Amino acid sequence: MILVNYLAAGALFCIGLYTVLTRRNLIKMIMGLSLMESSTYLLLISMAYRKRSTAPVLLNPPNGLTPTQLAHGDVADPVLQNFCLTAIVIGVAVTAVFLTVAVRLSQHHRTLDSDRIRDLRG
Amino acid sequence: MTASPGQPAAEAVRAERHEQEPTHRPVIGLVIVIGFAAVLALAFVHLPREQAPLPAAARYATQIAIPKWGTTEPVNEVVYGSRGFDTFGETYLLLAAVVCVTMLSRPKEPRLGFIGEEAAGQKEQSEDDPSSGGGHADAREAEAAETDDDQRTDVITRRPTPDWQPLGQFGPERSRAMTVIVRVAARLATPILAVGGVYLAAWGYSPGGGFPAGAVIAGVALLVYAAFGYDKVARIVRPGVIEPIELAGALAIITCEALGLVLKGSFSANWIPLAPLETIRAGGILQVFSGSELVEVGTGLVLVIFAILGMGHDWTPDEADDQ
């Protein structure tokens, strides 16, 4: 039942979205964004899964198959695994940018409360 | 909710923990999230399930991995081959993020020693814009700061500003080494992790190659920093060393991809003769790209993490000190 994975990814995304929309602490908002990112990883990996398939590695194929035979058979989706892989690295980098901005904002405004940081308002 | 003086400290802490956290329009947020969840649920019900056939792009990637790229790892073929141009762009997105973090986290001036910019410029600032809040006291301080080095120290003594902190202190805050148990464990784990990280990229049988390998190498640097303190990594982990290495990795990726355009007429095309399967040279340019990505990701993550760790310099004086 891969649908359970999909719904879990959706639930994680919604929890992250709710955190971003309703929390005023910048660190918690960044944690919400990270949760949303993580939900996409779960969704991509779940979408790549195929029942009774092997990992997309054509090395030492099972049941006496050759790698070429395995390539035409059932393996998990390598394109979606690739998306997940690069998304993780980019997610780390983007989270680092968010955290850096949060640290500078907290140093400048002496608070992490987004409602009290109003210099850009109006 | 506050604890009375007679209450034990533990109860006071527990009472503080349940303090209401300020939120921002929770009802509107809940309505938006419920609406979004309904849209997601509808979309997810129609997503392909585990019995669905592989998409054409995935079948194509698995079928060309061996004949065209000489690799038994289709994920690597997609990352560095079929979608090489996309990975190229993502790599420079990572580089852009590193540049952003480096810019935002840098100290005010890359010079060592106190030079008093904050006080020195206020005289001109108040002349140019009297409403800027410079004030006469600040102007006098500016004059004092400009006349004599000793008086600058007096300014500091009387009113601490961010300039009080020594400038040009790149790199993380100083940390102390951890206990002998942690240090011994780190000594054992570090070489294994480092070799394992390089192996992930070098042998090319791991999905992603340089991406996870770079993350492992960054983790090794963090482990050494946490276990032994900053002094042990200070000679290597500093922007003057890491940034050129990272840019060399970026240059290697550009060169590798551009040579495909020059030699084979297509950006990201394979221009290296294919080696036998399951050897260290198998995969053509996949291995070169993966190795360069190892350098790029590893150094990029190290720069980002240590830049954030080293953000000790404050830019704005505390309002309480201004009064």
Interface residues (C-beta under 8 A of the other chain):
Chain A: I2 L3 Y6 L7 A9 G10 A11 F13 C14 L17 Y18 L21 T22 R23 R24 N25 M47 Y49 R50 K51 P56 V57 L58 L59 P67 T68 L70 A71 H72 D74 V75 D77 P78 V79 L80 Q81 N82 L85 T86 I88 V89 I90 V92 A93 V94 A96 V97 L99 T100 V101 V103 R104 Q107 H108 R110 D113 S114 D115
Chain B: E21 P22 T23 H24 R25 P26 I28 G29 L30 I32 V33 F36 A37 L40 A41 F44 V45 L47 P48 R49 E50 Q51 A52 L54 P55 A57 A58 R59 A61 T62 Q63 A65 I66 P67 T72 E73 P74 V75 E77 V78 V79 R83 T87 E90 L93 L94 A97 V98 C100 V101 L104 S105 Y205 P207 G208 F211 P212 G214 A215 L277 E278 V297 G300 L301 V304 I305 A307 I308 M311 D314 W315 T316 D318 E319
